[in-house]
Amino acid sequence: MYPQFSFEITHRSSKSKARCGKLVTPHGAISTPNFVFCGTKGAMKAITAEQLEATGAEIMLANTYHLYLQPGPNVVAENGGLHKMVGWNKPMLTDSGGFQIFSLGHGCVADEIKGRRNFMGTRGKTLLKISEEGAHFRSYIDGRTHCLSPEISIQAQRKIGADIILAFDECTPFHVDPTYTARSMDRSHRWEMRSLREFKRSNDNTQAIYGIIQGGIYGDLRRESAEFVSTNEFFGQAIGGSLGGTKEQMNHVVACTCEHIENNRPTHLLGIGHMGDILNGVKNGIDTFDCVHPTRLARHGGALVDPSTNDGHESININNARFIHDTGPISHTCTCYCCRKFSRSYIHHLFKARENLGGQLLTIHNVHFMEDFMKHIRELISASKI
């Protein structure tokens, strides 16, 4: 089913389940473990595709839900597919759209997955109904109603044209009881089978599909879902859904799930982007991660740094007054354009003056930093130090 795709594990650590690998797609190879940068609506915020490539990034993500609503899959196809439309000739991944529908509908799923407990569901709930057919929702753009089904999601992803696409599933909040979580998981499995059938029906060998493991915080359900995905013809597997209300619970759910996955397939952890969480995932055998964290952090003045140089914290806030007279770079060990050319003092000034350049420079730094971080992880795995 996947003649233009392959996944080879090139090294396994002797200290953990961490492994290095090579994931081959029609648009090039990805060294794993690796980080997938989010160009949610078909664009990286504050950075061009050319600038992203200059950092060494090997893969980016776009979101089916947003592109389905604007400009629409047909428009993307008319532009030659998303690769050509955005000027990116390396691998791309699209998610199914399910996460955004259910996140907007429940108003809190994204906060739970990211470990933010003080969520209030501030965005309007747009999910109207979940049926066997699919998810019925109201567009946040113009208020029109839509139904995104497994078949429509796959058809949309086919037109968008990413190398790796995801099956359609439901994403439940962590506090949902086990009875509903089990029903939701079973429905997701039926939706994933429909996604797989639709994928096979239109398969032209240019894309590969991942199944998604659900089950909330319940170990028995995670095991059942992992076994379901493993026994079907998915190229890879993604761990989805809410992973709990605390870091400890998230780590437990990830470890529990990884006990039951198909080890020879590429494994993706959806929506996780903090360094500590990535390191934990890598030790459990995760190959790729995605999150808006590095770019969102940059737009608000957050710069990623080595925690060992910053009292254990993964970032600094350049808006703080202590940087007014700091003429040093964001990081003395970083070779990105931002750190080679500009001082913390200057970038602090840009944010205080509300100049867009500040967010752009920190975005370049954070993306470059994440690339270096993942490269360092691969080096540690190769030396069996993690």
C-alpha positions as CSV (number, residue, x, y, z in Angstrom):
1,M,0.0,0.0,0.0
2,Y,2.9,2.4,0.6
3,P,5.5,1.8,-2.1
4,Q,7.0,5.4,-1.8
5,F,7.2,5.3,2.0
6,S,9.5,3.4,4.4
7,F,10.5,3.6,8.0
8,E,13.8,2.2,9.2
9,I,15.1,2.1,12.8
10,T,18.8,2.8,12.6
11,H,19.7,2.7,16.3
12,R,18.1,1.6,19.5
13,S,19.3,2.9,22.8
14,S,20.4,0.4,25.4
15,K,19.1,2.6,28.2
16,S,15.4,3.1,27.1
17,K,13.0,2.5,24.3
18,A,14.5,5.6,22.5
19,R,15.4,4.9,18.9
20,C,16.8,6.8,15.9
21,G,15.2,6.2,12.5
22,K,14.7,7.3,8.9
23,L,11.2,8.1,7.7
24,V,11.1,8.3,3.8
25,T,8.3,10.1,2.0
26,P,7.8,11.2,-1.7
27,H,9.1,14.7,-0.7
28,G,12.2,13.5,1.2
29,A,13.4,11.8,4.3
30,I,12.9,12.8,8.0
31,S,15.5,11.9,10.6
32,T,13.8,10.7,13.8
33,P,13.1,11.6,16.5
34,N,12.0,14.9,15.0
35,F,9.7,17.8,15.6
36,V,6.9,18.8,13.2
37,F,6.3,22.6,13.0
38,C,2.7,23.8,12.7
39,G,1.6,25.8,9.7
40,T,-1.9,25.4,10.8
41,K,-3.7,27.4,8.1
42,G,-1.1,26.6,5.4
43,A,1.4,29.2,6.8
44,M,3.9,29.3,9.5
45,K,3.1,32.4,11.6
46,A,5.9,35.0,11.4
47,I,8.2,32.9,9.2
48,T,8.2,31.9,5.6
49,A,8.7,28.4,4.3
50,E,12.1,29.4,3.0
51,Q,13.1,30.7,6.4
52,L,11.8,27.5,8.0
53,E,13.9,25.4,5.6
54,A,17.0,27.5,6.4
55,T,16.7,26.4,10.1
56,G,17.1,22.8,9.0
57,A,13.5,21.8,9.6
58,E,12.5,18.7,7.7
59,I,8.7,18.6,8.0
60,M,5.7,20.8,8.7
61,L,2.0,20.3,9.5
62,A,-1.2,21.9,8.2
63,N,-4.7,21.5,9.6
64,T,-7.5,20.0,7.6
65,Y,-10.2,21.7,9.6
66,H,-9.0,25.2,9.0
67,L,-8.1,24.6,5.3
68,Y,-11.5,22.9,4.8
69,L,-13.2,26.1,5.9
70,Q,-10.8,28.5,4.2
71,P,-9.8,28.5,1.4
72,G,-11.3,25.0,0.8
73,P,-9.6,21.8,-0.4
74,N,-10.6,22.5,-4.0
75,V,-8.8,25.8,-4.0
76,V,-5.7,24.2,-2.6
77,A,-5.8,21.6,-5.3
78,E,-6.2,24.3,-8.0
79,N,-3.0,25.7,-6.7
80,G,-1.2,22.5,-7.3
81,G,-1.6,21.2,-3.7
82,L,-0.3,22.6,-0.5
83,H,3.4,22.0,-1.1
84,K,3.3,24.2,-4.2
85,M,0.9,26.7,-2.6
86,V,3.1,27.4,0.4
87,G,6.5,27.0,-1.3
88,W,7.6,24.0,0.7
89,N,9.1,21.0,-1.1
90,K,9.8,18.8,2.0
91,P,7.5,16.3,3.8
92,M,4.1,17.6,5.1
93,L,1.6,16.2,7.5
94,T,-2.1,17.0,7.9
95,D,-4.3,16.1,10.8
96,S,-7.8,15.0,10.2
97,G,-9.6,18.0,11.6
98,G,-11.2,16.1,14.4
99,F,-9.1,17.7,17.2
100,Q,-10.1,21.2,16.2
101,I,-13.8,20.3,16.0
102,F,-13.9,18.7,19.4
103,S,-11.6,21.2,21.0
104,L,-13.8,24.1,19.9
105,G,-16.9,22.1,20.8
106,H,-15.8,21.1,24.3
107,G,-14.0,24.4,24.8
108,C,-11.2,22.9,26.8
109,V,-9.6,19.8,25.2
110,A,-6.6,21.8,24.0
111,D,-5.9,23.1,27.5
112,E,-6.1,19.7,28.9
113,I,-3.8,18.1,26.4
114,K,-1.2,20.9,27.0
115,G,-1.5,20.4,30.8
116,R,-3.2,23.7,31.5
117,R,-5.6,23.1,34.3
118,N,-7.2,26.6,34.7
119,F,-9.1,26.4,31.4
120,M,-12.4,28.3,31.1
121,G,-13.5,27.3,27.6
122,T,-13.4,30.9,26.4
123,R,-14.0,30.2,22.8
124,G,-17.6,29.7,21.7
125,K,-18.7,26.1,21.4
126,T,-19.3,25.3,17.8
127,L,-19.8,21.5,17.9
128,L,-23.5,20.9,17.2
129,K,-23.8,17.1,17.2
130,I,-21.8,13.9,17.1
131,S,-23.4,11.1,15.1
132,E,-22.3,7.9,13.5
133,E,-22.1,9.9,10.2
134,G,-19.5,12.3,11.6
135,A,-19.2,15.6,13.5
136,H,-21.7,18.3,12.8
137,F,-20.4,21.8,13.6
138,R,-20.8,25.5,12.8
139,S,-18.0,27.4,11.0
140,Y,-16.2,29.9,13.2
141,I,-15.8,32.0,10.0
142,D,-19.3,32.5,8.7
143,G,-21.6,30.4,11.0
144,R,-22.5,27.9,8.3
145,T,-23.1,24.3,9.4
146,H,-21.0,21.4,8.1
147,C,-20.6,17.7,8.7
148,L,-17.1,16.4,8.6
149,S,-17.2,12.6,8.2
150,P,-14.3,10.2,7.8
151,E,-14.8,10.1,4.1
152,I,-14.9,13.9,3.7
153,S,-11.8,14.3,5.9
154,I,-9.8,11.8,3.8
155,Q,-11.1,13.4,0.5
156,A,-10.0,16.9,1.8
157,Q,-6.6,15.6,2.9
158,R,-6.2,14.0,-0.5
159,K,-6.8,17.3,-2.3
160,I,-4.5,19.2,0.2
161,G,-1.8,16.7,-0.7
162,A,0.3,16.2,2.4
163,D,2.6,13.1,2.4
164,I,1.3,11.9,5.8
165,I,-2.4,12.1,6.6
166,L,-4.4,11.1,9.7
167,A,-7.6,9.1,10.2
168,F,-10.7,10.9,11.5
169,D,-11.4,10.4,15.2
170,E,-13.0,12.0,18.2
171,C,-11.0,13.7,20.9
172,T,-12.5,13.6,24.4
173,P,-11.6,15.6,27.5
174,F,-9.7,13.8,30.2
175,H,-12.4,14.1,32.8
176,V,-15.0,12.2,30.7
177,D,-16.0,9.0,32.5
178,P,-14.8,5.6,31.3
179,T,-18.2,4.6,29.9
180,Y,-18.4,7.5,27.5
181,T,-14.7,7.3,26.7
182,A,-15.1,3.7,25.7
183,R,-18.1,4.5,23.4
184,S,-16.2,7.4,21.9
185,M,-13.1,5.1,21.3
186,D,-15.3,2.5,19.6
187,R,-16.8,5.1,17.4
188,S,-13.4,6.5,16.6
189,H,-12.3,2.9,15.6
190,R,-15.3,2.7,13.2
191,W,-14.4,6.1,11.8
192,E,-10.8,5.1,11.4
193,M,-11.9,2.0,9.4
194,R,-14.0,4.2,7.2
195,S,-11.0,6.5,6.8
196,L,-8.9,3.6,5.8
197,R,-11.4,2.3,3.3
198,E,-11.7,5.7,1.7
199,F,-7.9,6.0,1.7
200,K,-7.6,2.7,-0.2
201,R,-10.4,3.7,-2.6
202,S,-8.5,6.7,-3.9
203,N,-4.9,5.6,-3.1
204,D,-2.4,6.9,-5.7
205,N,0.7,5.9,-3.6
206,T,1.6,9.5,-2.9
207,Q,0.3,9.5,0.7
208,A,0.4,7.3,3.8
209,I,-2.2,7.2,6.5
210,Y,-1.7,6.9,10.3
211,G,-4.2,5.4,12.7
212,I,-4.9,7.2,15.9
213,I,-4.8,5.7,19.4
214,Q,-7.5,7.0,21.7
215,G,-8.8,5.8,25.2
216,G,-8.3,8.9,27.4
217,I,-6.6,8.3,30.7
218,Y,-7.7,4.7,31.0
219,G,-5.0,2.1,30.5
220,D,-7.2,-0.8,29.4
221,L,-8.8,1.4,26.7
222,R,-5.4,2.7,25.5
223,R,-4.3,-0.9,25.2
224,E,-7.4,-1.9,23.2
225,S,-7.0,1.1,20.9
226,A,-3.3,0.5,20.4
227,E,-4.0,-3.1,19.5
228,F,-6.8,-2.0,17.1
229,V,-4.4,0.4,15.2
230,S,-1.6,-2.2,15.2
231,T,-3.8,-4.9,13.5
232,N,-5.0,-2.7,10.7
233,E,-3.2,-1.5,7.5
234,F,-2.1,1.9,8.7
235,F,1.5,3.0,7.8
236,G,2.0,4.6,11.1
237,Q,0.3,5.4,14.4
238,A,-0.4,8.6,16.3
239,I,-1.2,8.8,20.0
240,G,-4.1,11.2,20.3
241,G,-6.7,12.5,22.7
242,S,-6.3,14.0,26.1
243,L,-3.4,12.6,28.1
244,G,-4.5,13.8,31.6
245,G,-4.6,16.7,33.9
246,T,-1.0,16.7,35.1
247,K,2.4,16.1,33.7
248,E,2.7,12.9,35.8
249,Q,-0.6,11.6,34.4
250,M,0.4,12.5,30.9
251,N,3.8,10.6,31.3
252,H,1.9,7.6,32.6
253,V,-0.6,7.5,29.8
254,V,2.2,7.8,27.2
255,A,4.2,5.1,28.8
256,C,1.2,2.8,29.1
257,T,0.2,3.3,25.5
258,C,3.7,2.7,24.2
259,E,3.7,-0.7,25.8
260,H,1.1,-1.9,23.3
261,I,2.0,-0.2,20.0
262,E,3.5,-1.8,16.9
263,N,7.2,-1.0,17.4
264,N,8.2,-1.2,13.8
265,R,5.9,1.6,12.7
266,P,6.6,5.3,13.0
267,T,4.9,6.7,16.1
268,H,3.7,10.3,16.5
269,L,2.6,12.1,19.7
270,L,0.0,14.7,18.8
271,G,0.1,18.2,20.3
272,I,3.2,17.9,22.6
273,G,6.0,20.5,22.3
274,H,7.7,21.2,25.7
275,M,11.2,19.9,25.9
276,G,10.7,17.8,29.0
277,D,7.6,16.2,27.5
278,I,9.4,15.4,24.3
279,L,12.3,13.8,26.1
280,N,9.9,11.7,28.1
281,G,8.2,10.7,24.8
282,V,11.4,9.8,23.1
283,K,12.4,7.5,26.0
284,N,9.1,5.7,25.4
285,G,9.8,5.2,21.7
286,I,8.0,8.2,20.2
287,D,9.5,9.2,16.8
288,T,7.8,12.5,16.0
289,F,6.0,15.3,17.8
290,D,4.0,18.4,16.8
291,C,2.9,21.5,18.6
292,V,2.4,25.3,18.1
293,H,4.3,25.9,21.3
294,P,7.7,27.2,19.8
295,T,6.0,29.7,17.4
296,R,3.2,30.8,19.8
297,L,5.7,31.3,22.6
298,A,7.8,33.5,20.3
299,R,5.0,35.8,19.3
300,H,4.4,36.6,23.0
301,G,8.1,37.3,23.7
302,G,9.2,33.8,24.8
303,A,12.6,32.6,23.7
304,L,13.6,28.9,24.2
305,V,16.8,28.4,26.1
306,D,18.8,25.5,27.6
307,P,17.0,24.9,31.0
308,S,20.4,24.1,32.6
309,T,21.4,27.8,32.0
310,N,18.0,29.2,33.2
311,D,17.3,27.7,36.6
312,G,15.5,24.8,35.0
313,H,13.1,26.9,32.9
314,E,12.8,26.2,29.2
315,S,12.3,29.8,28.1
316,I,12.9,33.5,29.0
317,N,10.4,36.3,28.6
318,I,12.1,39.0,26.6
319,N,9.5,41.5,27.7
320,N,11.0,41.6,31.2
321,A,12.7,44.8,32.2
322,R,16.0,42.9,33.1
323,F,16.7,42.7,29.3
324,I,16.7,46.5,28.7
325,H,20.5,46.7,28.9
326,D,21.4,43.1,28.0
327,T,23.6,43.3,24.9
328,G,24.2,39.6,24.7
329,P,22.3,37.3,22.3
330,I,19.3,35.2,23.2
331,S,21.7,32.2,23.4
332,H,25.5,32.3,23.2
333,T,25.6,28.8,21.8
334,C,22.9,29.3,19.1
335,T,23.9,30.0,15.6
336,C,20.5,31.2,14.2
337,Y,20.1,34.5,12.4
338,C,18.5,36.1,15.5
339,C,21.4,35.2,17.8
340,R,24.1,36.0,15.3
341,K,22.8,39.5,14.6
342,F,20.8,40.9,17.4
343,S,20.9,41.5,21.2
344,R,18.3,40.7,23.9
345,S,18.2,44.5,24.4
346,Y,17.2,45.1,20.8
347,I,14.5,42.4,20.8
348,H,13.2,43.7,24.1
349,H,12.9,47.1,22.5
350,L,11.0,45.6,19.4
351,F,8.4,44.0,21.7
352,K,7.9,47.1,23.7
353,A,7.6,49.2,20.5
354,R,5.2,46.5,19.2
355,E,7.3,46.0,16.1
356,N,6.4,42.7,14.3
357,L,10.0,42.0,13.7
358,G,10.5,41.0,17.3
359,G,8.1,38.1,17.0
360,Q,9.6,37.1,13.7
361,L,13.2,37.0,15.1
362,L,12.1,35.0,18.1
363,T,10.2,32.6,15.9
364,I,13.4,32.0,13.8
365,H,15.3,31.4,17.0
366,N,12.7,29.0,18.6
367,V,12.4,27.0,15.4
368,H,16.2,26.8,15.1
369,F,16.5,25.9,18.8
370,M,14.0,23.1,18.5
371,E,15.9,21.7,15.5
372,D,19.1,21.7,17.5
373,F,17.4,20.1,20.4
374,M,16.1,17.2,18.3
375,K,19.5,16.8,16.7
376,H,21.0,16.6,20.2
377,I,18.5,14.0,21.2
378,R,19.4,11.9,18.2
379,E,23.1,12.2,19.1
380,L,22.3,11.1,22.7
381,I,20.3,8.1,21.5
382,S,23.1,7.1,19.2
383,A,25.5,7.1,22.1
384,S,22.9,5.3,24.3
385,K,22.9,8.1,26.8
386,I,19.1,8.3,27.1
